[in-house]
Amino acid sequence: MGNKWDDKSWQKDFLNMKSHSPSDAKLLMGGVKGLKDAWRLGVLNVEYERLKKIQEEKQQQ
C-alpha cells in the first residue's frame, strides 16, 4: 500500500462519495479507537479504492 498511515484525505473524499451509516461516518471523521475500528476502516478503504477506480474509468470514457 502506497499510502501513509496518517493520511486522512481519502476519508474526507469517501465521506462525500456516498451516504454512510452514522457509525461509519463517525469512524471516518474521528479515527480508530480499537482493533474493531481498525478492521472496519480497512474495509472502508478497500471500498473507497474500488469506487475511486470506477469513477476514474468513467471519466476516461
C-alpha positions in Angstrom: 0.0 0.0 0.0 1.4 3.3 -1.0 -0.5 5.5 1.4 0.9 6.9 4.6 -0.8 5.7 7.7 -1.6 9.2 8.9 -3.0 10.4 5.5 -6.8 11.0 6.1 -7.5 12.7 2.8 -9.2 9.6 1.4 -11.6 9.6 4.4 -12.9 13.1 3.6 -13.2 12.2 -0.1 -15.0 9.0 0.8 -17.5 10.8 3.0 -18.5 12.9 0.0 -18.8 9.9 -2.4 -21.8 8.2 -0.9 -24.0 8.1 2.2 -22.7 6.2 5.2 -24.1 4.8 8.4 -23.7 7.0 11.4 -21.1 4.6 12.9 -19.1 4.6 9.7 -19.2 8.4 9.3 -18.1 8.8 12.9 -15.2 6.4 12.3 -14.2 8.2 9.1 -14.2 11.6 10.9 -12.9 10.6 14.3 -10.5 7.8 13.6 -9.7 4.4 15.1 -10.3 3.7 18.8 -9.5 -0.1 18.8 -9.0 -3.2 16.8 -12.6 -3.5 15.6 -12.4 0.1 14.3 -9.1 -0.6 12.5 -10.6 -3.6 10.8 -13.7 -1.6 9.7 -11.6 1.3 8.5 -9.6 -1.1 6.4 -12.8 -2.5 4.8 -14.0 1.1 4.1 -10.6 1.9 2.5 -11.0 -1.1 0.1 -14.5 0.1 -0.8 -13.1 3.6 -1.4 -10.4 2.3 -3.7 -12.9 0.3 -5.6 -15.3 3.3 -6.1 -12.4 5.6 -6.9 -11.3 3.2 -9.7 -14.8 3.1 -11.1 -15.0 6.9 -11.1 -11.7 7.2 -12.9 -12.7 4.7 -15.5 -16.0 6.6 -16.2 -14.1 9.9 -16.5 -11.7 8.3 -19.1 -14.6 7.3 -21.4 
